[in-house]
Amino acid sequence: MDFNEVIKKRRAIRKYKKKEVPDEKLQKLYEAIKLAPSGNNRQPYKFLFVKDTEKRKEIVSKACHQDFLYDAPILMIACCEKGKNFDTAIAVENMVLAATNEGLATCYIGWFERDVVSKILNIPDGMEPCILVPIGYGDETPEEKDKKSIEELVSIIE
């Protein structure tokens, strides 16, 4: 798929099919994370891919009533060194675009009980979960939403 097509096709999906994601597709997501740029190439993050049903259920119960998360076969938790959310968001976006390219669906989730999820996953001190992303095959195709014009979003200062 052409890169611009990937960007245009990417949507926040909240309905997932009960279908496993092959490891070959996941490897491409892992590679996209690895290739993401970060300040001084520190890569101050760790990505956890949770497939275990009970562990996912436990995490989803702390995601502020976003029960659709449980329907995806994988729940990715991006963890970062405290204060390094920016670098982590770049790696997450690489992964999300790679997922779209592989025919997979995702949705950024920032609203969840971070301290509790840290305990559930035994995340070490100095690290914190910052983004959840369900990964799977979408069971909906949302229409493209209206976006602001380029003129509203971009200014050129000469």
Contacts in CASP RR format, 6 or more apart in sequence:
PFRMAT RR
TARGET T0000
AUTHOR 0000-0000-0000
METHOD contacts of the structure
MODEL  1
MDFNEVIKKRRAIRKYKKKEVPDEKLQKLYEAIKLAPSGNNRQPYKFLFV
KDTEKRKEIVSKACHQDFLYDAPILMIACCEKGKNFDTAIAVENMVLAAT
NEGLATCYIGWFERDVVSKILNIPDGMEPCILVPIGYGDETPEEKDKKSI
EELVSIIE
1 9 0 8 1.000
1 101 0 8 1.000
6 97 0 8 1.000
6 100 0 8 1.000
6 101 0 8 1.000
7 97 0 8 1.000
8 144 0 8 1.000
9 100 0 8 1.000
10 96 0 8 1.000
10 97 0 8 1.000
10 100 0 8 1.000
10 106 0 8 1.000
11 105 0 8 1.000
11 141 0 8 1.000
11 142 0 8 1.000
11 144 0 8 1.000
12 106 0 8 1.000
12 107 0 8 1.000
12 108 0 8 1.000
12 142 0 8 1.000
13 105 0 8 1.000
13 106 0 8 1.000
13 107 0 8 1.000
13 134 0 8 1.000
13 138 0 8 1.000
13 139 0 8 1.000
13 140 0 8 1.000
13 142 0 8 1.000
14 68 0 8 1.000
14 107 0 8 1.000
14 140 0 8 1.000
15 68 0 8 1.000
15 71 0 8 1.000
15 138 0 8 1.000
15 139 0 8 1.000
15 140 0 8 1.000
16 68 0 8 1.000
16 71 0 8 1.000
16 72 0 8 1.000
16 73 0 8 1.000
16 105 0 8 1.000
16 134 0 8 1.000
16 136 0 8 1.000
16 137 0 8 1.000
16 138 0 8 1.000
16 139 0 8 1.000
17 136 0 8 1.000
17 137 0 8 1.000
17 138 0 8 1.000
17 139 0 8 1.000
18 71 0 8 1.000
18 73 0 8 1.000
19 73 0 8 1.000
19 136 0 8 1.000
19 137 0 8 1.000
20 73 0 8 1.000
21 73 0 8 1.000
21 74 0 8 1.000
21 104 0 8 1.000
21 135 0 8 1.000
21 136 0 8 1.000
21 137 0 8 1.000
25 102 0 8 1.000
25 103 0 8 1.000
25 104 0 8 1.000
26 49 0 8 1.000
26 74 0 8 1.000
28 98 0 8 1.000
28 101 0 8 1.000
28 102 0 8 1.000
29 95 0 8 1.000
29 98 0 8 1.000
29 99 0 8 1.000
29 102 0 8 1.000
29 104 0 8 1.000
29 135 0 8 1.000
30 47 0 8 1.000
31 98 0 8 1.000
32 91 0 8 1.000
32 94 0 8 1.000
32 95 0 8 1.000
32 97 0 8 1.000
32 98 0 8 1.000
33 47 0 8 1.000
33 91 0 8 1.000
33 94 0 8 1.000
33 95 0 8 1.000
35 94 0 8 1.000
36 43 0 8 1.000
36 87 0 8 1.000
36 90 0 8 1.000
36 91 0 8 1.000
36 93 0 8 1.000
36 94 0 8 1.000
36 95 0 8 1.000
37 90 0 8 1.000
38 44 0 8 1.000
38 45 0 8 1.000
38 87 0 8 1.000
38 90 0 8 1.000
38 91 0 8 1.000
39 87 0 8 1.000
42 84 0 8 1.000
42 87 0 8 1.000
43 87 0 8 1.000
43 91 0 8 1.000
44 80 0 8 1.000
44 81 0 8 1.000
44 84 0 8 1.000
44 87 0 8 1.000
44 88 0 8 1.000
45 78 0 8 1.000
45 79 0 8 1.000
45 80 0 8 1.000
45 81 0 8 1.000
45 84 0 8 1.000
45 87 0 8 1.000
45 88 0 8 1.000
45 91 0 8 1.000
46 79 0 8 1.000
46 80 0 8 1.000
46 127 0 8 1.000
47 76 0 8 1.000
47 77 0 8 1.000
47 78 0 8 1.000
47 79 0 8 1.000
47 91 0 8 1.000
47 95 0 8 1.000
48 76 0 8 1.000
48 77 0 8 1.000
48 79 0 8 1.000
48 121 0 8 1.000
49 74 0 8 1.000
49 75 0 8 1.000
49 76 0 8 1.000
49 135 0 8 1.000
50 56 0 8 1.000
50 59 0 8 1.000
50 74 0 8 1.000
50 75 0 8 1.000
50 76 0 8 1.000
50 77 0 8 1.000
50 121 0 8 1.000
51 73 0 8 1.000
51 74 0 8 1.000
55 120 0 8 1.000
55 121 0 8 1.000
56 69 0 8 1.000
56 70 0 8 1.000
56 75 0 8 1.000
57 70 0 8 1.000
58 120 0 8 1.000
59 69 0 8 1.000
59 75 0 8 1.000
59 77 0 8 1.000
59 112 0 8 1.000
59 117 0 8 1.000
59 120 0 8 1.000
59 121 0 8 1.000
59 132 0 8 1.000
60 66 0 8 1.000
60 67 0 8 1.000
60 69 0 8 1.000
60 70 0 8 1.000
60 75 0 8 1.000
62 112 0 8 1.000
62 113 0 8 1.000
62 116 0 8 1.000
62 117 0 8 1.000
62 120 0 8 1.000
63 69 0 8 1.000
63 109 0 8 1.000
63 111 0 8 1.000
63 112 0 8 1.000
63 113 0 8 1.000
63 132 0 8 1.000
64 111 0 8 1.000
64 112 0 8 1.000
64 113 0 8 1.000
66 109 0 8 1.000
66 111 0 8 1.000
66 112 0 8 1.000
68 134 0 8 1.000
69 75 0 8 1.000
69 109 0 8 1.000
69 132 0 8 1.000
69 134 0 8 1.000
71 134 0 8 1.000
71 139 0 8 1.000
72 105 0 8 1.000
72 134 0 8 1.000
72 135 0 8 1.000
72 136 0 8 1.000
73 135 0 8 1.000
73 136 0 8 1.000
74 134 0 8 1.000
74 135 0 8 1.000
74 136 0 8 1.000
75 132 0 8 1.000
75 133 0 8 1.000
75 134 0 8 1.000
75 135 0 8 1.000
76 95 0 8 1.000
76 132 0 8 1.000
76 133 0 8 1.000
76 134 0 8 1.000
76 135 0 8 1.000
77 117 0 8 1.000
77 121 0 8 1.000
77 129 0 8 1.000
77 131 0 8 1.000
77 132 0 8 1.000
78 88 0 8 1.000
78 91 0 8 1.000
78 92 0 8 1.000
78 129 0 8 1.000
78 130 0 8 1.000
78 131 0 8 1.000
78 132 0 8 1.000
78 133 0 8 1.000
79 88 0 8 1.000
79 123 0 8 1.000
79 127 0 8 1.000
79 128 0 8 1.000
79 129 0 8 1.000
79 130 0 8 1.000
80 87 0 8 1.000
80 88 0 8 1.000
80 127 0 8 1.000
80 128 0 8 1.000
80 130 0 8 1.000
81 126 0 8 1.000
81 127 0 8 1.000
82 126 0 8 1.000
82 127 0 8 1.000
82 128 0 8 1.000
85 130 0 8 1.000
88 130 0 8 1.000
88 131 0 8 1.000
89 130 0 8 1.000
89 131 0 8 1.000
92 108 0 8 1.000
92 131 0 8 1.000
92 133 0 8 1.000
95 106 0 8 1.000
95 133 0 8 1.000
96 106 0 8 1.000
96 108 0 8 1.000
96 133 0 8 1.000
99 105 0 8 1.000
99 106 0 8 1.000
99 135 0 8 1.000
99 136 0 8 1.000
100 106 0 8 1.000
103 137 0 8 1.000
104 135 0 8 1.000
104 136 0 8 1.000
104 137 0 8 1.000
104 138 0 8 1.000
105 134 0 8 1.000
105 135 0 8 1.000
105 136 0 8 1.000
105 137 0 8 1.000
105 138 0 8 1.000
106 133 0 8 1.000
106 134 0 8 1.000
106 135 0 8 1.000
106 136 0 8 1.000
107 133 0 8 1.000
107 134 0 8 1.000
108 131 0 8 1.000
108 133 0 8 1.000
109 131 0 8 1.000
109 132 0 8 1.000
109 133 0 8 1.000
109 134 0 8 1.000
110 130 0 8 1.000
110 131 0 8 1.000
110 132 0 8 1.000
112 129 0 8 1.000
112 132 0 8 1.000
114 128 0 8 1.000
114 129 0 8 1.000
114 130 0 8 1.000
117 123 0 8 1.000
117 129 0 8 1.000
117 132 0 8 1.000
118 127 0 8 1.000
118 128 0 8 1.000
118 129 0 8 1.000
121 129 0 8 1.000
123 129 0 8 1.000
END
